[in-house]
Amino acid sequence: MARIAVIGAGMGAMAAAARLAVAGHRVVVYERTETYGGAVGRFERDGFAFDTGPGLLPLPAVYRDLFIKTGKEPLEECVELVRVDPAARHVFPDGTDVLLPNASRAGAVGALNTALGSGAGDRWGDFLVRAREAWDRTRRPLLEEPLWADWQVLGEREPYPAVPHRRLLRTRRASTLAEIGAYELRDARLTALLESHALAYGLDPRTAPASAAVLPYMDHAFGTWYVRGGMRELARALYERCRARRVEFVFGAEVVRIVEKDGRAAGLELADRTVAEADHVVAAVAPARVAGLTERPLQEDGDVRPGRRPALAGRFTVLLALRGGPEAGAAHRTVVHAPDRAAELDFLSGRAGAGDPARPTVTVLRPDDPALRPDDGHESVVVSAAAPLTAGREAAGTAERFAELLVTAAESAVPGLRERLLWREVRTPAHTARETGAEDGSVSPPALAAAEGRFLLPGNTTRLPGLYLAGGWAHPGGGLPHAGMSGALVAGLIVEGPDFRGSQ
């Protein structure tokens, strides 16, 4: 039985802790805040409750597998999973409005042909077939296996397939997500639909590789799910599973140093000078934070480094408390697309001044969940968009102006929003930084292939033997499914050793 110290109590950290405890190890989690869950947080006021992090669960199989492997009770006995159908409503600047069904290619093709015109849905369906090919080529190395030692090969070739061009009598290979829209979809609304999946992670489709096509494919193939009571319930269930497996949690514990002995990680030093000895250390916090805890470089020369990645963005959120319940048939998720794509992308990438925000692509979540409102005469709504990390940190009025843009967009999704509004709470990337420790409040996207490896993340092993990286800032990247997989990979590396190659 090994002693394992885990830094952080986010989803990736708890996923690793539960698996390691089941394998017979003594696991202690040290969390600097007073609660668990990391980015999966909750805000409560006046009987209203809101998810402050992810609001939906893609690829629930990751957590189903985790709960099966760590106890007798499956995930569905610990939380109530609700299939979101339609998966999303999309509102485009020209007034076009379309409801896309959950996990149905034929349904999506039909809905888009009806709403956007004959042929539009067929082009989207053909795109999904090609996106599946990219998914099949990258699923194992980017989700189910530790990062390859020769990770450079993942950046050399674009896995999204080339498309025959009839007029030119040759094939054309898109290198970015934006080029897929221009070359293959050929409709500004389909392009907006495609790019909204990347924008949700703050990725600029003009620089994101074409392999980012796997993001809408995951949504299409595996469906979208909600956890009754809010996504915080998933974090609670995982925390309780850890406790049932005798994982110990120490809250309010600030780690200041990773202790080294005989050339390997040997424990932690806390702010109160307490030293906790360990045989392995799992760090599930941002790389900059981990680097500050040890004098050694985390990765070998030439390995994937956070600095190689493009500029990251944060999540800007407005929580709305409304009088009056949701109307019958209200979509759980509505995406209101930006009226000026170029202005949005320039603002997101920092090319436009932070004091002059552009109206972004906005996601409106309206869970019809009694647990999130005082009574049926009220409604809690979460409105969010990707934003530069400076949003809300520059001039005092910038955050308020940006929040107003989000609320204005949300009026397309929520009838009578202004008249129903009781109060609103604005949350900027600075809130994320304070609550999760993420540098500048940035959001980490999933790892993506191609683009010379710029969209990969640091591997789960480090230069210091006995020190492992988990969570959204390590391979395979951000998002609830990926965080869960990072925990599985770290547990496998510790239990089975460096030859571990992932689940079969």
Long-range contacts (C-beta under 8 A, 24 or more apart in sequence): 1-25, 1-26, 2-26, 2-279, 2-280, 2-494, 3-28, 3-277, 3-278, 3-279, 3-280, 4-28, 4-278, 4-279, 4-280, 4-281, 4-282, 4-494, 5-30, 5-267, 5-268, 5-276, 5-278, 5-280, 5-281, 5-282, 6-30, 6-281, 6-282, 6-284, 6-470, 7-255, 7-268, 7-281, 7-282, 7-283, 7-284, 7-285, 7-290, 7-293, 8-32, 8-38, 8-283, 8-284, 8-285, 8-437, 8-471, 9-33, 9-35, 9-36, 9-37, 9-38, 9-239, 9-249, 9-251, 9-284, 10-36, 10-37, 10-38, 10-39, 10-40, 10-284, 10-285, 10-436, 10-471, 10-472, 10-483, 11-37, 11-38, 11-39, 11-40, 11-234, 11-235, 11-238, 11-471, 11-480, 11-483, 11-484, 11-487, 12-38, 12-284, 12-470, 12-471, 12-472, 12-474, 12-483, 12-484, 12-486, 12-487, 13-38, 13-282, 13-284, 13-470, 13-471, 13-487, 14-235, 14-238, 14-239, 14-241, 14-242, 14-247, 14-487, 15-66, 15-238, 15-470, 15-483, 15-484, 15-486, 15-487, 15-488, 15-491, 16-282, 16-284, 16-468, 16-470, 16-486, 16-487, 16-488, 16-490, 16-491, 17-242, 17-245, 17-247, 17-282, 17-487, 18-66, 18-70, 18-238, 18-241, 18-242, 18-245, 18-247, 18-487, 19-66, 19-69, 19-70, 19-487, 19-488, 19-491, 19-495, 20-282, 20-491, 20-494, 20-495, 21-70, 21-242, 21-245, 21-246, 21-247, 22-69, 22-70, 22-71, 22-245, 23-491, 23-495, 25-494, 27-242, 27-247, 27-248, 28-247, 28-248, 28-249, 28-250, 28-276, 28-278, 29-242, 29-247, 29-248, 29-249, 29-250, 30-250, 30-253, 30-255, 30-268, 30-270, 30-276, 31-249, 31-250, 31-251, 31-252, 31-253, 32-252, 32-253, 32-254, 32-255, 32-437, 33-251, 33-252, 33-435, 34-251, 34-252, 35-251, 36-235, 36-239, 36-249, 37-232, 37-235, 37-236, 37-239, 38-235, 38-284, 38-436, 38-471, 39-432, 39-435, 39-436, 39-438, 39-472, 40-231, 40-232, 40-234, 40-235, 40-480, 41-232, 41-435, 42-230, 42-232, 43-319, 43-425, 43-427, 45-321, 45-423, 45-425, 46-321, 46-374, 46-422, 46-423, 47-373, 47-374, 47-375, 47-378, 48-319, 48-321, 48-372, 48-373, 48-374, 48-378, 48-380, 49-230, 49-371, 49-372, 49-373, 49-380, 50-230, 50-319, 50-372, 50-380, 50-382, 50-425, 51-230, 51-231, 51-232, 51-365, 51-382, 52-317, 52-319, 52-427, 52-431, 52-435, 53-231, 54-231, 54-479, 54-480, 55-226, 55-231, 55-333, 55-363, 55-365, 55-367, 55-382, 55-384, 56-84, 56-224, 56-225, 56-226, 56-231, 56-333, 56-365, 57-81, 57-224, 57-225, 57-226, 57-227, 57-231, 57-234, 57-480, 57-481, 58-218, 58-219, 58-222, 58-223, 58-224, 58-225, 58-479, 58-480, 58-481, 59-218, 59-222, 59-480, 59-481, 60-222, 60-223, 60-225, 61-222, 62-480, 62-481, 62-484, 62-485, 62-488, 63-234, 63-238, 63-480, 63-481, 63-484, 65-488, 65-503, 66-238, 66-484, 66-487, 66-488, 67-237, 67-241, 70-241, 70-245, 71-241, 71-244, 71-245, 75-237, 78-237, 78-240, 78-241, 79-227, 79-228, 79-229, 79-233, 79-234, 79-237, 80-227, 80-228, 80-229, 81-225, 81-226, 81-227, 81-228, 82-225, 82-226, 82-227, 82-228, 83-223, 83-224, 83-225, 84-223, 84-224, 84-225, 84-226, 84-332, 84-333, 86-331, 87-219, 87-223, 87-224, 87-333, 88-224, 88-331, 88-333, 88-334, 88-335, 89-331, 89-333, 89-334, 89-335, 89-413, 90-189, 90-192, 90-193, 90-196, 90-334, 90-335, 90-337, 91-334, 91-335, 91-336, 91-337, 91-412, 91-413, 92-188, 92-189, 92-192, 92-337, 93-337, 93-338, 93-339, 94-189, 96-189, 99-331, 102-223, 102-224, 103-220, 103-221, 103-222, 103-223, 103-224, 105-220, 108-220, 112-190, 116-187, 116-189, 116-190, 120-187, 120-189, 120-190, 123-184, 123-185, 123-186, 123-187, 123-190, 124-185, 124-190, 124-193, 126-184, 127-180, 127-184, 127-185, 127-194, 127-213, 128-216, 128-217, 128-220, 130-160, 130-161, 130-163, 130-184, 130-213, 131-160, 131-213, 131-214, 131-216, 131-217, 131-220, 132-217, 132-221, 133-159, 133-160, 133-161, 134-159, 134-160, 134-161, 134-210, 134-211, 134-213, 134-214, 134-217, 134-449, 135-214, 135-217, 135-218, 135-221, 137-449, 138-211, 138-214, 138-449, 140-502, 141-449, 142-446, 142-447, 142-448, 142-449, 142-476, 143-476, 143-481, 143-482, 143-485, 144-485, 144-502, 144-503, 145-489, 145-501, 145-502, 146-459, 146-460, 146-461, 146-475, 146-489, 146-492, 146-493, 146-500, 146-501, 146-502, 147-304, 147-456, 147-457, 147-458, 147-459, 147-460, 147-475, 147-476, 151-303, 151-304, 151-453, 151-456, 151-459, 152-453, 154-449, 154-450, 154-453, 154-456, 155-449, 155-450, 155-451, 155-452, 155-453, 155-454, 155-456, 156-450, 156-452, 157-449, 157-450, 158-209, 158-210, 158-211, 158-449, 158-450, 159-211, 159-449, 159-450, 160-209, 160-210, 160-211, 160-213, 160-450, 173-210, 174-210, 175-209, 175-210, 175-450, 176-205, 176-206, 176-207, 176-208, 176-209, 176-210, 177-203, 177-205, 177-206, 177-208, 177-209, 177-210, 177-212, 177-213, 178-205, 178-206, 178-208, 179-210, 180-210, 180-213, 181-205, 188-341, 189-337, 191-341, 192-337, 192-338, 192-341, 192-361, 193-337, 195-341, 195-361, 196-335, 196-337, 196-361, 198-445, 199-344, 199-348, 199-360, 199-361, 199-385, 199-386, 200-363, 200-386, 201-313, 201-386, 201-443, 201-444, 201-445, 201-446, 201-478, 201-479, 202-312, 202-313, 202-314, 202-315, 202-348, 202-386, 202-387, 202-442, 202-443, 202-445, 203-310, 203-313, 203-445, 204-310, 204-345, 204-348, 204-349, 205-345, 206-345, 207-310, 207-349, 207-451, 208-448, 208-451, 208-455, 209-448, 209-449, 209-450, 209-451, 209-455, 210-450, 211-448, 211-449, 211-450, 211-451, 211-455, 212-448, 212-455, 214-448, 215-446, 218-481, 224-333, 226-332, 226-367, 226-369, 228-369, 228-371, 229-369, 229-371, 229-372, 230-367, 230-369, 230-371, 230-372, 231-480, 234-480, 255-293, 256-293, 257-293, 257-294, 258-283, 258-290, 258-293, 258-294, 258-464, 258-467, 260-294, 260-296, 260-464, 263-465, 264-464, 264-465, 264-466, 264-467, 265-464, 265-465, 265-466, 265-467, 266-466, 279-466, 280-466, 280-467, 280-468, 280-494, 281-466, 281-467, 281-468, 282-468, 282-469, 282-470, 282-490, 282-494, 283-467, 283-468, 283-469, 283-470, 284-469, 284-470, 284-471, 284-474, 284-486, 285-437, 285-471, 285-473, 286-437, 286-438, 286-439, 286-473, 287-458, 287-469, 287-473, 287-474, 288-439, 289-437, 289-439, 290-469, 294-464, 294-467, 296-463, 296-464, 297-463, 298-458, 298-462, 298-463, 298-464, 298-467, 298-469, 299-458, 299-459, 299-462, 299-463, 300-463, 303-458, 303-459, 304-453, 304-456, 304-457, 304-458, 304-459, 304-475, 305-458, 306-457, 306-458, 306-473, 308-453, 308-454, 308-456, 309-454, 309-455, 309-457, 310-454, 310-455, 311-349, 311-350, 312-389, 312-440, 312-442, 312-443, 312-444, 313-348, 313-386, 313-387, 313-388, 313-389, 313-429, 313-442, 313-443, 314-386, 314-387, 314-388, 314-389, 314-391, 314-428, 314-429, 314-432, 314-440, 314-441, 314-442, 314-443, 315-384, 315-385, 315-386, 315-387, 315-429, 315-432, 315-441, 315-443, 316-384, 316-385, 316-386, 316-387, 316-391, 316-392, 316-399, 316-402, 316-403, 316-406, 316-427, 316-428, 316-429, 317-382, 317-383, 317-384, 317-426, 317-427, 318-382, 318-383, 318-384, 318-403, 318-406, 318-407, 318-410, 318-424, 318-425, 318-426, 318-427, 319-380, 319-381, 319-382, 319-383, 319-424, 319-425, 319-426, 319-427, 320-380, 320-381, 320-382, 320-383, 320-407, 320-410, 320-414, 320-417, 320-421, 320-424, 321-378, 321-380, 321-421, 321-422, 321-423, 321-424, 322-378, 322-379, 322-380, 322-381, 322-414, 322-417, 322-420, 322-421, 322-422, 323-377, 323-378, 323-420, 323-422, 324-377, 324-378, 324-379, 324-416, 324-420, 325-373, 325-376, 325-377, 325-378, 325-379, 326-366, 326-368, 326-379, 327-415, 330-366, 330-368, 331-366, 331-413, 332-365, 332-366, 332-367, 332-368, 333-363, 333-364, 333-365, 333-366, 334-363, 334-364, 334-366, 334-412, 334-413, 335-361, 335-362, 335-363, 335-364, 336-361, 336-362, 336-363, 336-364, 336-409, 336-410, 336-412, 336-413, 337-361, 338-362, 347-388, 348-386, 348-387, 348-388, 349-388, 350-388, 350-390, 354-388, 354-390, 354-391, 354-394, 354-395, 354-398, 355-394, 355-395, 355-398, 357-387, 357-391, 357-398, 357-401, 357-402, 357-405, 358-405, 359-405, 359-408, 359-409, 360-385, 360-386, 360-387, 360-405, 360-406, 360-409, 361-385, 361-386, 362-406, 362-409, 362-410, 364-409, 364-410, 364-413, 364-414, 366-413, 366-414, 378-422, 379-420, 381-410, 381-414, 381-417, 383-407, 383-409, 383-410, 386-443, 387-428, 387-429, 389-429, 389-440, 389-441, 389-442, 391-428, 391-429, 392-426, 392-428, 392-429, 392-430, 393-428, 393-429, 393-430, 399-426, 399-428, 400-426, 438-473, 443-478, 444-472, 444-473, 444-477, 444-478, 445-477, 445-478, 445-479, 446-476, 446-477, 446-478, 446-479, 446-482, 447-475, 447-476, 447-477, 447-482, 460-486, 460-489, 460-490, 460-493, 461-493, 461-498, 468-493, 468-494
